Amino acid sequence: MSTTPVDPHSSSIPGKTDLKHLATISLAALGVVFGDIGTSPLYAMRECFHGEYSIPVTNDNVLGVLSLLIWAILLIVTLKYLTFIMKADNDGEGGILALTSLIISHSRKNKKERWLLVAIGLFGAALLFGDGMITPAISVLSAVEGVQIIAPEFGSLAIPVTIAILIGLFLFQHHGTAKVGALFGPIILVWFTAIGIFGFNEIVRYPQILVSISPYYGIRFLMNNHIHGFMVLGAVFLAVTGAEALYADMGHFGRRPIRLTWLVVVFPSLLLNYFGQGAFLLASPESSYNPFYSLVPSWGVIPMVILATMATIIASQALITGVFSLVQQAIQLGYLPRVTVRHTSASHIGQIYVPAANWSLMIATVGLVAGFGSSSRLASAYGVAVTATMLISAILFYYVARDIWNWNRLAVNLLVGLFMVMDLSFFAASMSKLFHGAWFPLVIGLVCFTLMVTWQQGRALLLKQIQERTLTLGEFSESLAIQSPQRVNGQAIYLTANPDIVPIALLHNMRHNKVLHSEVGLLHFSTERVPRVSNSRKVEVTSIGDGMYKIIARYGYMEYPNIRQVLALANQQGMHFKANAISFFLNREKIVVVMKTRMSVWRKKLFGLMARNALSASAYYDLPSGQVIEIGVQVQI
């Protein structure tokens, strides 16, 4: 999903080489970042006039809906995200977890208020898992349903064909996107060019549709249609459901290429297509069941169905890879247990494959297609997760702008107030579909949030119990001075969750084997609240005497810990450990649930289940299996 990052803060005037590089990066961003929002024309307008809360196709209604849709894109995507939210980067990285980490690192809020903001941010991240399930389902199904335009008698094939495409997509994930990544940008460029041209052709025939750019028609529509008009906002919102991806992928491409691609290619193409759909509906109200494909001349329907299917697969790929990235970040930040994470590209660090997330997404996505049966029904479930995430992003941005950047409070209140009015309106309209499928992403988000919070709190309880049963480094050094164990030649590294205490594995080894290696390293992996840590400060080695070293390896939440890199950097600071001669000692905790502590019993049992199924530290840090010794310890929580 990633490519070579550019400096998002660069303001220098580009030369020919820089312009060529900017064009290359912008084309890559086009394929990865804009696939989701770029395929919204397949279903957004249709749902307004042929969905769960559809309204009659009249002149006033078409102009009103189109006005709302255009201004939603303008205000939410262009103003909110590209102009303001993207300013809130964490060392160039974007996304709701990056925004949450920014608050944790820099906010001056007290501990209780900061935890509340972190919890809100975590819930927003959890909702993206539900979005990652629904987006591939509704996007691919909407494209494949174009078959009914070509041959209505084959309409029953839409579901099995969609399921087959989705299964193939998920089966391909372990190969990575590097092999086909170069094709993404050109295909999406063809897509935007095509939808823009088809829309322009219809505008030329009915230029009066352009008056809908005035917000007057949108306001009049809401006033005339009252509650029914408000309900339609849930369908209007479908036009901006990919906006969060622009922010999340900022670290891969930088602000400038994303903003440039949006203004030059994506925004004009979307405007032309939506205006074209509106013009066609004015001329042919009976075509509300699929206004997108109605724009396409008969000779171009088959190629357009194929192109739409390719575009939706690419959009789905971006969401799937985004979920992989989100899982990795959550693991690094301590909110999910370790699972297998495989890198699928030697040159693109962001291209990873998470088997557990992949198969979970496949089962959920295929189940959604089979269960809902049509893209219109799926649209009822779509939007709630995204509106909630956008609402949360606005809340977090408010605290960043006010408390970290020290912006003028009145200006921040007015700006975020505008964002909140929009987000709350769309969220309330989407919640009207609660019993028509909108409950699904909320349940998924709640489940994922519960898992993340349970894991974080369970680990804190576990580490507290372990800390109470061991010694500090100072106490351990004093005990060695009083009674030194037998020292044997060799090198040992003990992984520790706390760099200031002695691992239980070391104490158990001394108690039962009565020996201590001549050279001992206590290794602690620390995840910083920044995306990446430079090699110059990645590893810190402190000698604590008697041939023992404290090693702190710092990694960002976008990085993957690497034991070989740690040893190489540590040896540059005075250690002389040989990778093939080291014995690695790990704790293997057996968790026993008791009734004493504040966490509820069912959550303790859930934590125990997650811990038992977590990837071992040996596998996660890629330790050489023949050099690992695990020492069991029973811990009560």
C-alpha positions in Angstrom: 0.0 0.0 0.0 3.0 2.3 0.4 5.5 3.9 -1.9 8.5 6.1 -1.4 7.5 8.9 1.0 8.0 12.5 0.1 8.5 15.3 2.5 5.0 16.7 3.1 6.4 19.9 4.5 8.7 20.8 1.5 8.0 24.2 0.1 10.9 24.4 -2.4 10.2 25.2 -6.1 10.5 21.9 -7.9 12.8 21.4 -11.0 12.2 19.0 -13.8 13.3 16.0 -11.8 11.2 17.0 -8.8 8.2 17.5 -11.1 8.7 14.1 -12.6 8.9 12.6 -9.1 5.9 14.5 -8.0 3.9 13.2 -11.0 5.0 9.6 -10.2 4.0 9.9 -6.6 0.7 11.5 -7.5 -0.1 8.7 -9.9 0.6 6.1 -7.2 -1.5 8.1 -4.7 -4.3 8.1 -7.3 -4.4 4.3 -7.3 -4.1 3.7 -3.6 -5.7 6.7 -1.9 -8.7 7.6 -4.1 -10.1 4.2 -5.1 -12.7 4.3 -2.3 -14.1 7.8 -2.8 -13.7 7.4 -6.6 -16.0 4.4 -6.8 -18.8 6.1 -4.8 -20.6 7.3 -8.0 -21.6 3.7 -8.6 -24.1 3.9 -5.7 -24.3 7.3 -4.0 -26.8 9.0 -6.3 -28.8 5.8 -6.8 -29.3 5.4 -3.1 -30.8 8.9 -2.8 -33.6 8.0 -5.4 -33.8 4.3 -5.3 -32.6 3.3 -1.8 -34.1 2.6 1.7 -35.3 6.2 2.2 -35.5 7.2 -1.5 -37.5 10.3 -2.7 -39.3 10.9 -5.9 -37.3 12.0 -8.9 -38.5 15.6 -9.4 -36.7 18.7 -10.6 -36.5 20.2 -7.1 -35.4 16.9 -5.5 -32.7 16.2 -8.1 -31.3 19.8 -7.8 -31.5 19.6 -4.0 -29.8 16.2 -3.6 -27.1 17.2 -6.1 -26.5 20.4 -4.2 -26.1 18.6 -0.9 -23.8 16.0 -2.4 -21.5 18.6 -4.1 -21.3 20.7 -0.9 -20.6 17.6 1.2 -17.6 16.7 -1.0 -16.4 20.3 -0.9 -16.8 20.9 2.8 -15.8 17.5 4.2 -13.1 16.4 1.8 -11.6 19.6 0.5 -12.0 21.9 3.5 -12.0 19.6 6.5 -9.6 16.9 5.5 -7.3 18.3 2.9 -7.1 21.8 4.3 -7.1 21.2 8.1 -7.1 17.6 9.4 -4.1 16.8 7.3 -2.1 19.4 9.2 -2.3 17.2 12.2 0.4 14.8 11.3 2.6 12.7 13.6 6.1 13.0 12.0 4.4 12.9 8.6 2.0 10.1 9.4 -1.7 10.4 9.4 -4.7 8.4 10.4 -6.8 8.3 13.6 -4.2 6.2 15.6 -1.5 8.8 14.6 -3.8 11.6 15.8 -4.4 9.7 19.0 -0.7 9.1 19.5 -0.1 12.8 19.0 -2.5 13.6 21.8 -0.9 11.1 24.1 2.6 12.5 23.5 1.9 16.2 23.6 -1.4 16.9 25.3 -1.3 18.7 28.6 -4.6 17.1 29.8 -4.7 15.3 33.1 -4.5 11.5 33.1 -8.3 11.0 33.2 -9.1 13.4 30.4 -6.2 12.0 28.3 -7.5 8.5 28.8 -10.9 9.5 27.6 -9.5 11.0 24.4 -7.4 7.9 23.8 -10.5 5.7 24.3 -12.4 7.8 21.8 -9.5 7.5 19.4 -9.4 3.7 19.9 -13.1 3.4 19.2 -12.7 5.3 16.0 -9.9 3.0 15.0 -12.0 0.0 15.9 -14.8 1.3 13.7 -12.5 1.2 10.7 -12.4 -2.6 11.0 -16.1 -2.6 10.2 -15.5 -0.2 7.3 -12.8 -2.6 6.0 -15.4 -5.4 5.9 -18.2 -3.4 4.2 -16.3 -1.4 1.6 -15.0 -4.4 -0.5 -18.5 -6.0 -0.3 -20.5 -2.9 -1.5 -17.9 -1.7 -4.0 -17.4 -5.0 -5.9 -21.1 -5.9 -5.7 -22.1 -2.4 -7.1 -19.8 -2.9 -10.1 -20.9 -6.5 -10.8 -24.5 -5.5 -10.7 -23.9 -3.6 -13.9 -24.3 -7.1 -15.5 -28.0 -6.6 -15.1 -27.8 -3.6 -17.5 -26.2 -5.8 -20.1 -28.3 -8.9 -19.6 -31.1 -8.8 -17.0 -31.5 -12.5 -17.2 -28.0 -12.9 -15.7 -28.8 -10.7 -12.7 -28.9 -13.7 -10.4 -25.2 -14.3 -11.1 -24.2 -11.0 -9.4 -23.9 -12.5 -5.9 -21.8 -15.7 -6.9 -19.6 -13.6 -9.2 -19.0 -11.0 -6.5 -18.2 -13.7 -3.9 -15.8 -15.4 -6.4 -14.0 -12.1 -7.0 -13.7 -11.3 -3.3 -12.4 -14.8 -2.4 -9.8 -14.4 -5.2 -8.8 -11.0 -3.9 -8.2 -12.3 -0.4 -6.4 -15.4 -1.6 -4.0 -13.1 -3.5 -3.1 -11.1 -0.4 -0.1 -13.2 0.7 1.7 -12.3 -2.6 1.5 -8.6 -1.7 0.6 -5.7 -3.9 4.1 -4.9 -5.2 3.5 -7.0 -8.4 0.4 -5.2 -9.4 0.9 -1.9 -7.6 2.3 -0.2 -10.7 -1.0 -0.9 -12.5 -3.2 0.7 -9.8 -2.6 4.4 -10.7 -3.1 4.1 -14.5 -6.3 2.0 -14.1 -7.8 4.5 -11.7 -6.7 7.4 -13.9 -8.6 5.7 -16.8 -11.5 5.3 -14.4 -11.7 9.0 -13.4 -11.2 10.1 -17.0 -14.1 7.8 -18.2 -16.6 8.8 -15.5 -15.7 12.5 -16.1 -16.2 12.2 -19.9 -19.6 10.4 -19.5 -20.8 13.0 -17.0 -19.6 15.9 -19.2 -21.5 14.5 -22.2 -24.8 14.6 -20.2 -24.0 18.1 -18.8 -23.6 19.4 -22.4 -27.1 18.1 -23.2 -28.7 19.6 -20.0 -26.4 22.5 -18.8 -29.2 23.8 -16.5 -28.1 21.1 -14.0 -25.1 23.3 -13.1 -27.4 25.7 -11.1 -27.4 23.0 -8.4 -24.0 24.2 -7.3 -25.7 26.8 -5.3 -26.3 25.8 -1.7 -29.8 27.4 -1.9 -31.2 24.2 -3.6 -29.8 21.9 -0.9 -31.2 24.1 1.9 -34.6 24.3 0.2 -34.6 20.5 -0.3 -34.1 20.0 3.5 -36.7 22.5 4.4 -39.3 21.2 2.0 -38.8 17.5 2.8 -38.4 17.8 6.6 -37.6 14.4 8.2 -37.6 12.5 4.9 -35.1 14.9 3.5 -32.9 14.5 6.6 -33.0 10.7 6.2 -31.6 11.1 2.6 -28.4 12.6 4.1 -27.4 9.1 5.0 -27.3 8.3 1.2 -25.7 11.6 0.4 -22.9 10.8 2.8 -21.9 7.8 0.6 -20.2 10.2 -1.7 -17.5 11.1 0.8 -16.9 7.7 2.5 -13.3 7.6 1.3 -12.2 10.8 2.9 -10.6 9.2 5.9 -8.3 7.3 3.6 -6.8 10.5 2.4 -5.6 11.3 5.9 -4.6 7.7 6.8 -2.3 7.4 3.7 -0.7 10.8 4.1 2.5 9.2 5.4 3.0 7.1 2.3 2.7 10.0 -0.2 2.8 13.3 1.6 0.3 16.1 1.7 1.3 17.7 -1.6 0.7 14.8 -4.0 -2.6 13.9 -2.3 -3.9 17.5 -2.5 -2.6 18.0 -6.0 -4.2 14.7 -7.3 -7.5 15.6 -5.6 -7.7 19.1 -7.1 -6.5 18.3 -10.6 -8.0 14.8 -11.3 -10.4 13.4 -8.7 -12.5 16.4 -7.6 -13.3 17.6 -11.2 -14.1 14.0 -12.4 -16.4 13.4 -9.5 -18.2 16.7 -10.0 -18.7 16.0 -13.7 -20.0 12.5 -13.1 -22.5 13.6 -10.4 -23.7 16.5 -12.4 -24.1 14.2 -15.3 -26.1 11.7 -13.3 -28.3 14.5 -12.1 -28.9 15.8 -15.6 -29.8 12.3 -16.8 -32.3 11.9 -14.0 -34.0 15.1 -15.0 -34.4 13.8 -18.5 -35.1 10.2 -17.6 -36.6 9.9 -14.1 -37.3 6.2 -14.7 -33.5 5.5 -14.7 -33.1 6.1 -10.9 -32.5 2.4 -10.3 -29.0 2.8 -11.8 -28.1 6.3 -13.0 -24.4 5.6 -13.2 -24.6 3.0 -15.9 -27.4 4.9 -17.6 -24.8 7.6 -18.5 -22.8 5.0 -20.5 -23.7 4.5 -24.2 -24.7 1.0 -25.1 -21.4 0.2 -26.8 -19.5 1.1 -23.7 -21.5 -0.8 -21.0 -19.5 -4.0 -21.1 -16.1 -2.2 -21.0 -17.4 0.0 -18.2 -18.6 -2.9 -16.1 -15.1 -4.4 -16.5 -13.4 -1.1 -15.6 -15.7 -0.6 -12.7 -15.0 -4.1 -11.3 -11.2 -3.4 -11.6 -11.6 0.0 -9.9 -13.6 -1.5 -7.0 -11.1 -4.3 -6.6 -8.3 -1.7 -6.3 -10.4 0.3 -3.9 -11.0 -2.8 -1.8 -7.3 -3.6 -1.9 -6.5 -0.2 -0.4 -9.0 -0.8 2.5 -7.7 -4.4 3.1 -4.1 -3.2 3.2 -5.2 -0.3 5.5 -6.7 -2.8 7.9 -3.4 -4.7 7.9 -1.5 -1.5 8.7 -4.0 -0.6 11.5 -3.5 -4.1 13.1 0.2 -3.6 13.0 0.0 -0.2 14.6 -2.3 -1.5 17.3 0.1 -4.3 18.1 3.0 -2.0 18.3 1.1 0.4 20.6 0.1 -2.4 22.9 -3.6 -2.6 22.1 -3.7 -6.0 20.4 -1.8 -9.2 21.0 1.0 -10.2 18.7 0.0 -11.9 15.5 2.0 -13.0 12.4 2.9 -10.0 10.2 4.7 -10.7 7.0 6.4 -8.1 4.8 5.6 -8.7 1.1 8.0 -6.2 -0.4 11.7 -5.6 0.3 11.5 -2.0 -1.0 8.1 -0.9 0.3 7.9 -1.1 4.1 4.2 -0.4 4.2 3.3 -3.6 2.2 2.5 -6.2 4.8 0.3 -9.2 5.1 -1.5 -10.2 8.3 -3.0 -13.7 7.8 -5.4 -13.5 10.8 -6.8 -10.2 9.7 -7.0 -11.3 6.1 -9.1 -14.5 6.7 -11.3 -12.6 9.2 -12.0 -9.9 6.6 -12.7 -12.5 3.9 -15.2 -14.5 6.0 -17.0 -11.2 7.1 -17.0 -9.7 3.6 -18.3 -12.8 1.9 -20.9 -13.2 4.6 -22.1 -9.6 4.1 -22.6 -10.1 0.4 -24.5 -13.4 0.9 -26.5 -12.0 3.8 -27.5 -8.6 2.4 -27.9 -9.8 -1.2 -27.7 -6.4 -2.9 -25.6 -3.3 -2.8 -28.7 -1.2 -1.9 -29.2 -3.2 1.2 -25.5 -3.0 2.0 -25.7 0.7 1.6 -28.0 0.8 4.7 -25.1 -0.7 6.7 -22.5 1.5 5.2 -21.7 5.0 6.4 -22.3 4.7 10.2 -18.8 3.5 10.9 -17.3 6.2 8.7 -19.4 9.0 10.0 -18.6 8.1 13.6 -14.8 8.0 12.7 -15.1 11.4 11.0 -16.9 12.8 14.1 -14.1 11.4 16.3 -11.4 12.8 14.1 -13.0 16.3 14.4 -13.1 15.9 18.2 -9.4 14.9 18.4 -8.4 17.6 16.0 -10.1 20.2 18.3 -7.8 19.3 21.1 -4.7 19.2 18.9 -5.4 22.6 17.5 -6.3 24.1 20.9 -3.9 22.4 23.3 -0.9 21.5 21.2 -0.8 24.2 18.5 -2.4 26.9 20.7 -4.6 28.2 18.0 -7.0 31.1 18.8 -9.8 29.5 20.8 -12.6 31.3 19.1 -11.3 30.4 15.7 -11.0 26.7 16.7 -14.5 26.7 18.2 -16.0 28.1 15.0 -14.0 25.9 12.7 -14.6 22.6 14.6 -18.2 23.7 15.3 -18.8 23.7 11.5 -17.2 20.3 11.2 -19.3 19.0 14.1 -22.6 20.2 12.6 -21.8 18.4 9.3 -20.6 15.2 11.0 -23.4 15.1 13.5 -26.0 15.6 10.8 -24.6 12.8 8.7 -24.1 10.5 11.7 -27.7 11.0 12.9 -29.0 10.4 9.4 -26.9 7.2 9.1 -28.2 6.0 12.5 -31.7 6.1 11.1 -30.7 2.9 9.3 -29.8 1.2 12.6 -32.3 -1.6 12.2 -31.7 -1.9 8.4 -28.1 -3.1 8.8 -26.3 -0.1 10.3 -26.0 -2.1 13.6 -23.3 -4.3 12.0 -20.3 -2.0 11.8 -21.2 -0.6 15.3 -21.2 -4.1 16.7 -17.9 -4.9 15.0 -16.4 -1.6 16.3 -17.6 -2.4 19.8 -16.1 -5.9 19.7 -12.8 -4.6 18.4 -12.7 -1.8 20.9 -13.4 -4.2 23.8 -10.6 -6.5 22.6 -8.1 -3.6 22.4 -9.0 -2.1 25.8 -9.0 -5.5 27.4 -5.6 -6.4 26.1 -4.1 -3.1 27.1 -5.5 -3.2 30.6 -4.8 -6.9 31.0 -1.2 -6.4 30.0 -0.9 -3.6 32.6 -2.3 -5.9 35.3 0.0 -8.7 34.3 3.1 -6.5 34.3 2.2 -5.1 37.7 1.9 -8.6 39.1 5.3 -9.6 37.6 6.9 -6.5 38.9 5.8 -7.3 42.5 7.5 -10.7 42.3 10.9 -9.6 41.0 13.7 -7.2 41.9 14.8 -3.9 40.6 18.2 -3.7 38.9 19.7 -2.0 41.9 18.4 -4.7 44.3 19.7 -7.4 42.0 23.2 -5.9 41.8 23.3 -5.7 45.7 22.3 -9.4 45.9 25.1 -10.3 43.5 27.6 -8.5 45.6 26.5 -10.5 48.7 26.3 -13.9 47.0 27.4 -14.3 43.5 26.3 -17.4 41.6 28.6 -19.5 39.5 29.4 -17.7 36.2 29.6 -19.8 33.0 31.2 -18.7 29.8 28.5 -17.7 27.3 26.2 -14.9 26.2 22.5 -14.7 27.2 19.8 -12.2 26.4 16.7 -12.0 28.5 13.6 -10.1 27.1 11.9 -7.9 29.6 8.7 -5.9 29.5 10.2 -3.4 32.0 13.8 -2.2 31.6 14.1 -1.3 35.3 13.3 -4.8 36.7 15.0 -8.1 36.4 13.1 -10.6 34.3 11.5 -13.5 36.2 13.2 -15.9 33.7 16.6 -14.8 34.9 15.7 -15.2 38.6 14.2 -18.7 37.9 17.3 -19.7 35.9 19.6 -18.7 38.8 17.3 -20.3 41.4 17.0 -23.7 39.7 20.3 -23.9 37.6 22.5 -22.0 40.1 24.4 -20.3 37.3 24.6 -17.0 35.4 26.2 -16.4 32.0 29.4 -14.4 31.9 27.7 -11.8 29.6 24.1 -11.0 30.0 21.8 -8.5 28.2 18.4 -7.4 29.4 16.6 -6.4 26.3 13.5 -4.2 26.3 11.5 -3.3 23.2 9.9 0.1 23.6 7.3 1.5 21.1 7.5 5.2 20.8 4.5 7.4 20.0 6.1 8.4 16.7 5.9 6.5 13.4 9.7 5.8 13.1 12.8 6.1 15.2 16.1 7.0 13.6 19.0 4.5 13.9 21.0 7.0 15.8 18.6 6.8 18.8 17.0 3.4 18.1 19.2 1.4 20.6 20.6 2.5 24.0 23.1 0.3 25.8 23.9 0.8 29.5 26.5 -1.2 31.4 25.2 -2.3 34.8 28.5 -4.1 35.8 29.5 -7.7 36.2 29.2 -8.2 32.4 25.6 -7.2 32.4 24.0 -4.7 30.0 20.6 -3.0 29.8 19.5 -2.7 26.2 16.5 -0.5 25.2 15.4 -0.8 21.6 13.1 1.9 20.5 10.8 1.5 17.5 8.0 3.6 16.1 4.5 2.2 15.7 4.9 2.0 12.0 8.1 -0.1 12.3 8.7 -3.8 12.8 11.2 -4.8 15.6 14.2 -6.6 14.2 16.6 -8.5 16.6 19.5 -8.6 14.1 19.3 -4.8 13.7 19.2 -4.4 17.5 22.3 -6.5 18.0 24.2 -4.7 15.3 23.4 -1.3 16.7 24.2 -2.5 20.3 27.6 -3.9 19.3 28.5 -0.4 18.0 28.1 0.8 21.6 30.6 -1.5 23.3 28.8 -4.9 23.4 30.4 -7.8 21.7 27.5 -10.3 21.3 27.6 -12.8 18.5 24.1 -13.6 17.1 24.8 -17.3 16.6 26.2 -17.7 20.1 23.5 -16.1 22.1 20.9 -18.0 24.3 17.6 -16.1 24.3 15.5 -16.5 27.5 11.8 -15.7 27.5 9.0 -15.7 30.1 6.0 -17.9 29.3 3.2 -16.6 31.5 0.4 -18.9 32.6 -2.5 -16.7 33.5 -4.8 -17.6 36.4 -7.9 -15.6 36.9 -8.7 -14.5 40.5 -11.5 -12.3 41.9 -9.4 -9.6 43.6 -8.6 -7.0 40.9 -10.8 -4.3 39.4 -11.1 -5.8 35.9 -14.3 -7.9 35.6 -13.9 -11.7 35.5 -15.2 -12.2 32.0 -12.7 -9.6 30.7 -9.8 -11.4 32.5 -10.9 -14.7 30.9 -11.0 -12.9 27.5 -7.5 -11.5 28.1 -6.3 -15.0 29.1 -7.8 -16.4 25.8 -6.1 -13.7 23.8 -2.8 -14.3 25.6 -2.9 -18.0 24.9 -3.5 -17.4 21.2 -1.0 -14.6 20.8 2.1 -15.2 18.7 5.1 -16.0 20.9 7.7 -13.4 21.4 10.2 -15.8 19.8 8.3 -15.9 16.5 7.3 -12.2 16.6 10.9 -10.9 17.1 12.2 -13.6 14.7 14.6 -15.1 17.3 16.5 -18.2 16.1 14.4 -21.1 17.3 17.4 -23.3 18.2 18.7 -20.6 20.6 15.5 -19.9 22.5 14.7 -21.1 26.1 11.3 -20.4 27.5 10.7 -20.5 31.3 7.2 -20.8 32.5 5.7 -18.7 35.3 2.2 -18.6 36.8 0.7 -15.2 37.2 -2.6 -14.3 39.0 -4.7 -11.4 37.7 
